[in-house]
């Protein structure tokens, strides 16, 4: 019971299931592929913790959080766009969209230390109309 009380204060749960209802007509040549396999990642670490994954759900429980303990998916997507801009220039005033979005998690458990890393990869297309 003591361990449960200690670990209940610091946790991170992640499940990203997308169901986009946007309809985009791709039968006309009104787009071009700007980049393939652009990636971004984010991680969270805890001292005295454990991370585990069950299907699409990934959880991280720990006593002392290290670094930024924000939204992993948001951070990974922001890093993806930063990586795109480093190679292809600013995204301002462009009609860009992410397609074929893939994500993966990497878990490290060492007993006194746990780390959860989220990796997001996507293709970028630009619409001309």
LODO-17971 format. One record per residue: residue in three letters; residue number from 1; x, y, z of N, C-alpha, C in turn. Coordinates in steps of 0.1 Angstrom, whole numbers, plus 5000, padded with zeros to 4 digits. Layout:
<nodes>
+---------+-----+------+------+------+------+------+------+------+------+------+
| residuo | num |  n_u |  n_v |  n_w | ca_u | ca_v | ca_w |  c_u |  c_v |  c_w |
+---------+-----+------+------+------+------+------+------+------+------+------+
|     Ala | NUM |    X |    Y |    Z |    X |    Y |    Z |    X |    Y |    Z |
...
+---------+-----+------+------+------+------+------+------+------+------+------+
</nodes>
This chain:
<nodes>
+---------+-----+------+------+------+------+------+------+------+------+------+
| residuo | num |  n_u |  n_v |  n_w | ca_u | ca_v | ca_w |  c_u |  c_v |  c_w |
+---------+-----+------+------+------+------+------+------+------+------+------+
|     Unk |   1 | 5008 | 4988 | 5000 | 5000 | 5000 | 5000 | 5009 | 5013 | 5000 |
|     Unk |   2 | 5020 | 5012 | 5008 | 5029 | 5024 | 5008 | 5034 | 5027 | 4994 |
|     Unk |   3 | 5038 | 5017 | 4987 | 5044 | 5019 | 4974 | 5033 | 5025 | 4964 |
|     Unk |   4 | 5021 | 5020 | 4965 | 5010 | 5026 | 4957 | 5008 | 5041 | 4960 |
|     Unk |   5 | 5008 | 5044 | 4973 | 5006 | 5059 | 4976 | 5017 | 5067 | 4971 |
|     Unk |   6 | 5030 | 5062 | 4972 | 5041 | 5070 | 4967 | 5040 | 5072 | 4952 |
|     Unk |   7 | 5037 | 5062 | 4944 | 5037 | 5063 | 4930 | 5025 | 5069 | 4924 |
|     Unk |   8 | 5014 | 5071 | 4932 | 5002 | 5077 | 4927 | 5003 | 5092 | 4924 |
|     Unk |   9 | 5014 | 5098 | 4929 | 5015 | 5113 | 4927 | 5022 | 5116 | 4913 |
|     Unk |  10 | 5030 | 5108 | 4908 | 5037 | 5111 | 4895 | 5034 | 5101 | 4885 |
|     Unk |  11 | 5026 | 5104 | 4875 | 5024 | 5094 | 4864 | 5022 | 5101 | 4851 |
|     Unk |  12 | 5024 | 5094 | 4841 | 5022 | 5098 | 4827 | 5016 | 5087 | 4819 |
|     Unk |  13 | 5004 | 5090 | 4814 | 4997 | 5079 | 4806 | 4996 | 5085 | 4792 |
|     Unk |  14 | 4998 | 5076 | 4782 | 4997 | 5080 | 4768 | 4989 | 5070 | 4760 |
|     Unk |  15 | 4980 | 5075 | 4752 | 4973 | 5067 | 4742 | 4969 | 5076 | 4731 |
|     Unk |  16 | 4975 | 5074 | 4720 | 4971 | 5083 | 4709 | 4964 | 5074 | 4698 |
|     Unk |  17 | 4951 | 5076 | 4697 | 4943 | 5069 | 4687 | 4937 | 5080 | 4679 |
|     Unk |  18 | 4940 | 5080 | 4666 | 4935 | 5090 | 4657 | 4923 | 5086 | 4649 |
|     Unk |  19 | 4913 | 5094 | 4648 | 4902 | 5092 | 4639 | 4898 | 5105 | 4633 |
|     Unk |  20 | 4906 | 5109 | 4622 | 4904 | 5121 | 4615 | 4892 | 5120 | 4606 |
|     Unk |  21 | 4883 | 5129 | 4606 | 4871 | 5129 | 4597 | 4873 | 5139 | 4585 |
|     Unk |  22 | 4885 | 5145 | 4584 | 4887 | 5154 | 4573 | 4887 | 5147 | 4560 |
|     Unk |  23 | 4880 | 5152 | 4550 | 4880 | 5146 | 4537 | 4888 | 5155 | 4527 |
|     Unk |  24 | 4898 | 5149 | 4522 | 4907 | 5156 | 4513 | 4907 | 5148 | 4500 |
|     Unk |  25 | 4904 | 5155 | 4489 | 4904 | 5149 | 4476 | 4918 | 5149 | 4470 |
|     Unk |  26 | 4924 | 5137 | 4468 | 4937 | 5136 | 4463 | 4937 | 5130 | 4449 |
|     Unk |  27 | 4926 | 5130 | 4442 | 4926 | 5125 | 4429 | 4931 | 5134 | 4418 |
|     Unk |  28 | 4931 | 5147 | 4421 | 4937 | 5157 | 4412 | 4952 | 5160 | 4416 |
|     Unk |  29 | 4959 | 5164 | 4407 | 4974 | 5167 | 4410 | 4975 | 5181 | 4416 |
|     Unk |  30 | 4968 | 5182 | 4428 | 4969 | 5195 | 4435 | 4978 | 5195 | 4447 |
|     Unk |  31 | 4986 | 5185 | 4448 | 4996 | 5184 | 4459 | 5009 | 5178 | 4454 |
|     Unk |  32 | 5019 | 5180 | 4462 | 5032 | 5174 | 4459 | 5038 | 5170 | 4473 |
|     Unk |  33 | 5045 | 5159 | 4472 | 5052 | 5154 | 4484 | 5065 | 5163 | 4487 |
|     Unk |  34 | 5065 | 5169 | 4498 | 5076 | 5178 | 4502 | 5087 | 5170 | 4509 |
|     Unk |  35 | 5083 | 5161 | 4517 | 5093 | 5154 | 4525 | 5088 | 5140 | 4529 |
|     Unk |  36 | 5097 | 5131 | 4531 | 5093 | 5117 | 4535 | 5101 | 5113 | 4547 |
|     Unk |  37 | 5094 | 5107 | 4556 | 5100 | 5102 | 4569 | 5106 | 5113 | 4577 |
|     Unk |  38 | 5099 | 5124 | 4579 | 5103 | 5134 | 4588 | 5100 | 5130 | 4602 |
|     Unk |  39 | 5109 | 5131 | 4612 | 5107 | 5125 | 4625 | 5109 | 5135 | 4636 |
|     Unk |  40 | 5102 | 5133 | 4647 | 5104 | 5140 | 4659 | 5102 | 5131 | 4671 |
|     Unk |  41 | 5108 | 5134 | 4682 | 5107 | 5126 | 4694 | 5106 | 5134 | 4707 |
|     Unk |  42 | 5101 | 5128 | 4717 | 5101 | 5134 | 4730 | 5102 | 5122 | 4741 |
|     Unk |  43 | 5108 | 5126 | 4752 | 5109 | 5116 | 4763 | 5106 | 5121 | 4776 |
|     Unk |  44 | 5103 | 5112 | 4785 | 5101 | 5116 | 4799 | 5108 | 5105 | 4808 |
|     Unk |  45 | 5114 | 5110 | 4819 | 5122 | 5101 | 4827 | 5118 | 5103 | 4842 |
|     Unk |  46 | 5119 | 5092 | 4849 | 5116 | 5093 | 4864 | 5126 | 5085 | 4871 |
|     Unk |  47 | 5130 | 5090 | 4883 | 5138 | 5082 | 4892 | 5128 | 5074 | 4901 |
|     Unk |  48 | 5132 | 5062 | 4904 | 5123 | 5052 | 4911 | 5110 | 5051 | 4904 |
|     Unk |  49 | 5109 | 5045 | 4893 | 5097 | 5043 | 4885 | 5097 | 5031 | 4876 |
|     Unk |  50 | 5086 | 5030 | 4869 | 5084 | 5019 | 4860 | 5076 | 5024 | 4848 |
|     Unk |  51 | 5079 | 5019 | 4836 | 5071 | 5022 | 4824 | 5067 | 5009 | 4818 |
|     Unk |  52 | 5055 | 5009 | 4812 | 5050 | 4997 | 4806 | 5040 | 5000 | 4794 |
|     Unk |  53 | 5038 | 4991 | 4785 | 5030 | 4993 | 4774 | 5020 | 4981 | 4772 |
|     Unk |  54 | 5008 | 4984 | 4770 | 4998 | 4974 | 4768 | 4990 | 4978 | 4755 |
|     Unk |  55 | 4993 | 4972 | 4744 | 4987 | 4976 | 4731 | 4990 | 4990 | 4728 |
|     Unk |  56 | 4980 | 4999 | 4725 | 4982 | 5013 | 4722 | 4984 | 5022 | 4734 |
|     Unk |  57 | 4983 | 5016 | 4746 | 4984 | 5024 | 4758 | 4998 | 5022 | 4764 |
|     Unk |  58 | 5005 | 5033 | 4767 | 5018 | 5033 | 4773 | 5017 | 5042 | 4785 |
|     Unk |  59 | 5022 | 5036 | 4796 | 5022 | 5044 | 4809 | 5036 | 5044 | 4815 |
|     Unk |  60 | 5038 | 5055 | 4823 | 5050 | 5057 | 4830 | 5046 | 5062 | 4844 |
|     Unk |  61 | 5051 | 5055 | 4854 | 5048 | 5058 | 4868 | 5062 | 5061 | 4875 |
|     Unk |  62 | 5063 | 5071 | 4883 | 5075 | 5074 | 4890 | 5074 | 5083 | 4901 |
|     Unk |  63 | 5084 | 5084 | 4909 | 5085 | 5092 | 4921 | 5090 | 5106 | 4918 |
|     Unk |  64 | 5101 | 5107 | 4911 | 5107 | 5120 | 4909 | 5109 | 5122 | 4894 |
|     Unk |  65 | 5101 | 5131 | 4888 | 5102 | 5134 | 4874 | 5115 | 5142 | 4870 |
|     Unk |  66 | 5121 | 5139 | 4859 | 5133 | 5146 | 4855 | 5130 | 5152 | 4841 |
|     Unk |  67 | 5133 | 5165 | 4840 | 5131 | 5173 | 4828 | 5117 | 5177 | 4826 |
|     Unk |  68 | 5113 | 5179 | 4813 | 5100 | 5184 | 4810 | 5090 | 5172 | 4811 |
|     Unk |  69 | 5079 | 5174 | 4819 | 5069 | 5164 | 4821 | 5056 | 5168 | 4814 |
|     Unk |  70 | 5057 | 5173 | 4802 | 5046 | 5178 | 4795 | 5040 | 5167 | 4786 |
|     Unk |  71 | 5032 | 5171 | 4776 | 5026 | 5162 | 4767 | 5037 | 5156 | 4757 |
|     Unk |  72 | 5039 | 5143 | 4757 | 5049 | 5137 | 4749 | 5045 | 5138 | 4734 |
|     Unk |  73 | 5033 | 5136 | 4731 | 5029 | 5136 | 4716 | 5030 | 5150 | 4711 |
|     Unk |  74 | 5025 | 5161 | 4718 | 5027 | 5174 | 4714 | 5041 | 5178 | 4712 |
|     Unk |  75 | 5050 | 5175 | 4721 | 5064 | 5178 | 4720 | 5070 | 5171 | 4708 |
|     Unk |  76 | 5067 | 5158 | 4706 | 5072 | 5151 | 4695 | 5068 | 5157 | 4681 |
|     Unk |  77 | 5055 | 5161 | 4680 | 5050 | 5167 | 4668 | 5057 | 5181 | 4666 |
|     Unk |  78 | 5059 | 5188 | 4676 | 5066 | 5201 | 4675 | 5080 | 5199 | 4671 |
|     Unk |  79 | 5087 | 5189 | 4676 | 5100 | 5185 | 4672 | 5101 | 5181 | 4657 |
|     Unk |  80 | 5090 | 5174 | 4653 | 5090 | 5169 | 4639 | 5089 | 5182 | 4630 |
|     Unk |  81 | 5081 | 5192 | 4633 | 5081 | 5204 | 4625 | 5094 | 5212 | 4625 |
|     Unk |  82 | 5100 | 5212 | 4637 | 5113 | 5219 | 4638 | 5123 | 5212 | 4629 |
|     Unk |  83 | 5123 | 5199 | 4629 | 5133 | 5191 | 4620 | 5130 | 5194 | 4606 |
|     Unk |  84 | 5117 | 5195 | 4602 | 5113 | 5198 | 4588 | 5118 | 5212 | 4585 |
|     Unk |  85 | 5116 | 5221 | 4593 | 5121 | 5235 | 4590 | 5136 | 5236 | 4589 |
|     Unk |  86 | 5144 | 5228 | 4597 | 5158 | 5228 | 4595 | 5163 | 5224 | 4581 |
|     Unk |  87 | 5156 | 5215 | 4576 | 5160 | 5210 | 4563 | 5153 | 5217 | 4551 |
|     Unk |  88 | 5140 | 5221 | 4552 | 5132 | 5226 | 4541 | 5128 | 5240 | 4542 |
|     Unk |  89 | 5131 | 5247 | 4553 | 5127 | 5261 | 4555 | 5115 | 5263 | 4563 |
|     Unk |  90 | 5111 | 5275 | 4565 | 5099 | 5278 | 4574 | 5086 | 5273 | 4568 |
|     Unk |  91 | 5077 | 5270 | 4577 | 5064 | 5264 | 4573 | 5053 | 5275 | 4572 |
|     Unk |  92 | 5056 | 5287 | 4576 | 5047 | 5298 | 4576 | 5042 | 5301 | 4562 |
|     Unk |  93 | 5029 | 5303 | 4560 | 5022 | 5306 | 4548 | 5023 | 5295 | 4537 |
|     Unk |  94 | 5024 | 5283 | 4542 | 5024 | 5271 | 4533 | 5012 | 5262 | 4537 |
|     Unk |  95 | 5007 | 5256 | 4527 | 4995 | 5247 | 4529 | 5001 | 5232 | 4530 |
|     Unk |  96 | 5005 | 5229 | 4542 | 5012 | 5216 | 4545 | 5003 | 5207 | 4553 |
|     Unk |  97 | 5005 | 5194 | 4551 | 4997 | 5185 | 4559 | 5006 | 5173 | 4562 |
|     Unk |  98 | 5004 | 5166 | 4573 | 5012 | 5154 | 4576 | 5003 | 5142 | 4571 |
|     Unk |  99 | 5010 | 5133 | 4565 | 5003 | 5121 | 4561 | 5011 | 5109 | 4565 |
|     Unk | 100 | 5005 | 5097 | 4565 | 5012 | 5085 | 4569 | 5019 | 5086 | 4583 |
|     Unk | 101 | 5012 | 5092 | 4592 | 5017 | 5094 | 4605 | 5019 | 5081 | 4613 |
|     Unk | 102 | 5031 | 5078 | 4617 | 5034 | 5066 | 4625 | 5041 | 5070 | 4638 |
|     Unk | 103 | 5038 | 5062 | 4648 | 5045 | 5065 | 4661 | 5049 | 5052 | 4668 |
|     Unk | 104 | 5059 | 5053 | 4676 | 5065 | 5042 | 4683 | 5070 | 5046 | 4696 |
|     Unk | 105 | 5070 | 5037 | 4706 | 5075 | 5040 | 4719 | 5087 | 5031 | 4722 |
|     Unk | 106 | 5096 | 5037 | 4730 | 5108 | 5029 | 4735 | 5108 | 5031 | 4750 |
|     Unk | 107 | 5108 | 5020 | 4757 | 5108 | 5020 | 4771 | 5121 | 5014 | 4777 |
|     Unk | 108 | 5126 | 5021 | 4787 | 5138 | 5016 | 4794 | 5135 | 5015 | 4809 |
|     Unk | 109 | 5136 | 5004 | 4815 | 5133 | 5002 | 4830 | 5146 | 4997 | 4836 |
|     Unk | 110 | 5151 | 5004 | 4846 | 5163 | 5000 | 4853 | 5161 | 4998 | 4868 |
|     Unk | 111 | 5149 | 4998 | 4872 | 5146 | 4997 | 4886 | 5145 | 5010 | 4893 |
|     Unk | 112 | 5156 | 5017 | 4894 | 5157 | 5030 | 4901 | 5154 | 5041 | 4890 |
|     Unk | 113 | 5154 | 5038 | 4878 | 5153 | 5048 | 4867 | 5144 | 5042 | 4856 |
|     Unk | 114 | 5135 | 5050 | 4851 | 5127 | 5046 | 4839 | 5126 | 5058 | 4829 |
|     Unk | 115 | 5126 | 5054 | 4816 | 5125 | 5064 | 4806 | 5115 | 5059 | 4795 |
|     Unk | 116 | 5107 | 5068 | 4791 | 5097 | 5065 | 4780 | 5100 | 5075 | 4769 |
|     Unk | 117 | 5102 | 5070 | 4757 | 5105 | 5078 | 4746 | 5094 | 5076 | 4735 |
|     Unk | 118 | 5089 | 5087 | 4730 | 5079 | 5086 | 4719 | 5085 | 5091 | 4706 |
|     Unk | 119 | 5084 | 5084 | 4696 | 5089 | 5088 | 4683 | 5078 | 5089 | 4673 |
|     Unk | 120 | 5077 | 5100 | 4666 | 5066 | 5102 | 4656 | 5073 | 5105 | 4643 |
|     Unk | 121 | 5068 | 5098 | 4632 | 5074 | 5099 | 4619 | 5062 | 5102 | 4609 |
|     Unk | 122 | 5064 | 5110 | 4599 | 5053 | 5113 | 4589 | 5059 | 5118 | 4576 |
|     Unk | 123 | 5051 | 5118 | 4566 | 5054 | 5124 | 4553 | 5047 | 5137 | 4553 |
|     Unk | 124 | 5053 | 5147 | 4546 | 5047 | 5161 | 4545 | 5043 | 5163 | 4531 |
|     Unk | 125 | 5031 | 5167 | 4529 | 5026 | 5171 | 4515 | 5022 | 5186 | 4515 |
|     Unk | 126 | 5023 | 5192 | 4503 | 5020 | 5206 | 4502 | 5009 | 5207 | 4491 |
|     Unk | 127 | 4998 | 5214 | 4494 | 4987 | 5216 | 4485 | 4989 | 5229 | 4477 |
|     Unk | 128 | 4986 | 5228 | 4464 | 4988 | 5239 | 4455 | 4976 | 5248 | 4453 |
|     Unk | 129 | 4964 | 5243 | 4457 | 4952 | 5250 | 4456 | 4946 | 5253 | 4469 |
+---------+-----+------+------+------+------+------+------+------+------+------+
</nodes>
